[in-house]
């Protein structure tokens, strides 16, 4: 497997109605190629058999970003961004051409948020953002999960530092409450009723139409 990528970002600081504003544009590409093969396996003795697939998988991801940070006070910043994401997934198999594909996934990804510094060492924040995750190599090789995972996430939280032991020590904390509504989430399942599906390679990744994730995350 060979992967490479990079990013280019340009930012402009200015004043809008006397308040600080930072506008950022960016381009974040990455690319990857995986070459491989699989063999038939005799499970009695696990003896490798003849080569059944000989493939090359190519991944391209192009992300264009526009983000604006508007600070209407020294403590509070409003954040808005819009990202365009284009992903290409291609597979060429010389021994199993029926499994070949060349698919493109695209999505506009908006995000709005607010950050408020409640003290010099702590802040509260809230975000609403679109989710987008195209299939990865291992997922698309099964061709059971052919749709991109999308959704909307909501989160609110606080992070910072607390002084303890009369100020002699500091404890860092990060507390977030979140809820995500996902469509076509990737989940690995057993494609038959075998209790040993993972061991024998009969599991596959599929799209689940609608799921909800919610909870509380605490880091110290």
Order of alpha helices (4+ residues) and beta strands (2+ residues): beta-beta-beta-beta-beta-beta-beta-alpha-beta-beta-alpha-beta
